[in-house]
Amino acid sequence: MTAAQIEFYWDSASPYTYLAATQIEALAARYGASVVWKPFLLGKAFEATGNRAPATIPAKGKYLFQDLRLWAQHYGVPFRFPSVFPVASLGSLRVACTLADADIGRWALAVMQAYWTEDRDIGQPDVLKAVAATLGWDGEALLAQAQTPAAKDRLKANTAEAVERGVFGAPTFFVGKTMFWGNDRFELMEEVLSGRLAA
């Protein structure tokens, strides 16, 4: 499969989404694919599908810390479990919805790195402004735009679309109509992108 498109439904509050975000562009480049970053509200997807965050289930929550640490080592990326968890990711997602498609990935990675490697509370407007400044953007203007009906409606539409397509967690990817859920599904995605597996 050539010139494929990978749709990436992401929420900055998800640790596995951060891990996936550090790898997805390089994976796509290996197959001449492009990544379409789609911010959505993971909590709303949980509500719609009856799913729950792993951290809310004691046995899974205990395992989560070890698993995330090992994945970060595997990828060779920094990771630090934040002191504020869960975090209010709504503001960061609405900011993403004000951006041109080509800039959303840069924002997503920057805001997740701030939260998942620097322990900065991305639920705070001042933190989001500071992250925007690292990208050379006007954080004050972006946060103002994030409060507009257009930004709110785009996020709602992305979330509704995700649920309609069967998304129940994050990260979730689509190659065509084939869904891949989780940071650990990259091997299968690559098999489909290469044509070795028929989706």
C-alpha positions in Angstrom: 0.0 0.0 0.0 1.6 3.3 -1.1 0.7 6.9 -0.3 -1.4 5.7 2.6 -2.9 7.9 5.2 -2.7 7.1 8.9 -5.5 8.7 10.9 -4.4 9.1 14.6 -7.0 9.8 17.2 -5.2 11.2 20.2 -5.9 12.7 23.7 -2.9 14.2 25.5 -4.1 12.7 28.8 -3.2 9.2 27.6 0.3 7.9 28.4 0.2 5.3 25.6 -0.8 8.0 23.2 2.3 10.0 24.2 4.5 6.9 23.5 2.8 6.3 20.2 3.2 10.0 19.2 7.0 9.7 19.6 7.0 7.0 16.9 4.2 7.4 14.5 5.8 10.0 12.1 8.9 7.8 11.6 6.7 4.8 11.0 4.6 6.6 8.5 7.7 7.9 6.7 9.0 4.3 6.2 6.0 3.6 4.0 5.5 6.9 2.3 2.4 7.5 4.4 1.1 10.7 6.0 -0.3 11.2 9.5 -3.6 13.0 10.1 -3.6 13.9 13.8 -7.2 14.0 15.1 -7.7 15.3 18.7 -10.7 13.8 20.4 -12.1 13.5 23.9 -11.1 10.0 25.2 -13.4 10.4 28.2 -16.4 10.8 26.0 -15.4 7.7 24.0 -15.1 5.8 27.3 -18.6 6.9 28.2 -20.1 6.0 24.8 -18.5 2.5 24.8 -18.6 1.5 28.4 -14.8 1.4 28.6 -12.6 2.6 31.5 -9.1 4.0 31.8 -6.7 1.2 32.9 -5.5 3.3 35.8 -9.0 3.1 37.4 -8.7 -0.7 37.6 -6.3 -1.5 40.5 -4.6 -4.6 39.0 -4.2 -2.8 35.6 -3.1 0.4 37.3 -0.3 -1.4 39.1 0.9 -3.0 35.9 0.7 0.2 34.0 3.7 1.8 35.7 6.0 -1.0 34.8 4.6 -1.3 31.2 5.0 2.4 30.5 8.6 2.4 31.8 9.5 -0.5 29.6 7.9 0.9 26.5 9.7 4.2 27.1 13.0 2.3 27.4 12.2 0.3 24.3 11.6 3.5 22.2 14.5 5.3 23.8 12.3 8.3 24.9 12.0 10.1 28.2 9.0 9.3 30.4 8.0 10.5 33.9 4.6 9.7 35.4 3.1 13.1 36.3 2.2 14.3 39.7 -1.2 15.5 38.4 -3.1 12.5 37.1 -5.6 12.4 35.5 -5.2 15.7 33.9 -7.7 18.1 32.3 -6.8 17.8 28.6 -9.7 19.7 27.2 -7.8 22.9 26.7 -4.9 21.3 24.9 -7.3 19.5 22.6 -9.3 22.6 21.8 -6.0 24.4 21.0 -5.2 21.6 18.6 -8.6 22.2 16.9 -7.6 25.9 16.2 -4.5 24.8 14.2 -3.9 24.0 10.6 -3.7 20.3 10.0 0.0 20.5 9.3 0.7 22.0 12.8 -1.5 19.7 15.0 1.2 17.0 15.2 3.8 19.5 16.4 1.4 20.8 19.1 0.4 17.3 20.2 3.9 16.1 20.7 5.0 19.3 22.4 2.1 19.3 24.9 2.4 15.6 25.6 6.2 16.0 26.2 5.4 18.8 28.6 3.0 16.5 30.6 4.6 13.1 30.2 8.3 14.0 30.5 8.4 17.4 32.4 5.5 16.9 34.8 3.9 20.1 33.8 0.1 20.4 34.4 -1.3 20.9 30.9 -4.7 21.6 32.4 -3.4 25.1 33.3 -3.7 27.8 30.7 -0.3 29.3 31.6 1.4 26.0 30.9 -0.3 25.8 27.5 0.8 29.3 26.7 4.4 28.4 27.6 4.2 25.2 25.4 3.0 27.4 22.5 5.8 29.8 23.0 8.4 26.9 22.6 6.9 26.4 19.1 7.1 30.2 18.4 3.4 30.6 18.6 1.2 33.2 20.4 -0.2 31.3 23.3 -2.6 34.0 24.4 -4.1 34.1 20.9 -4.4 30.4 20.6 -6.1 30.0 24.0 -8.6 32.7 23.0 -9.3 30.9 19.7 -9.7 27.6 21.6 -12.8 29.1 23.3 -14.5 29.8 20.0 -17.5 27.8 18.8 -15.5 26.6 15.8 -12.8 25.0 18.0 -15.3 23.4 20.3 -17.4 22.1 17.4 -14.4 20.6 15.7 -13.5 18.7 18.8 -17.0 17.5 19.3 -17.2 16.4 15.7 -13.9 14.5 15.9 -15.1 12.8 19.1 -18.4 11.8 17.5 -16.7 10.6 14.4 -14.3 8.5 16.5 -17.1 6.8 18.4 -19.1 6.2 15.2 -16.0 4.4 13.8 -15.7 2.2 16.8 -13.0 3.9 18.8 -13.0 2.9 22.5 -9.5 4.0 23.7 -6.4 5.8 22.8 -4.2 5.8 20.8 -6.3 4.6 17.9 -5.2 4.6 14.3 -7.0 3.9 11.0 -5.4 2.9 7.7 -8.3 3.1 5.4 -11.1 1.3 7.3 -8.8 -0.9 9.3 -8.6 0.2 13.0 -5.5 -0.4 15.2 -5.8 0.3 18.9 -2.9 0.8 21.2 0.8 1.7 21.2 1.6 -2.0 20.7 -0.2 -2.5 17.4 2.5 -0.9 15.2 3.8 -4.2 14.0 0.4 -5.1 12.5 0.0 -1.6 11.1 3.3 -1.9 9.3 2.3 -5.3 7.9 -0.8 -3.7 6.4 1.1 -0.6 5.2 3.7 -2.8 3.5 1.0 -5.0 1.9 2.2 -8.1 3.7 -1.2 -8.4 5.4 -4.5 -7.7 3.6 -6.7 -5.3 5.7 
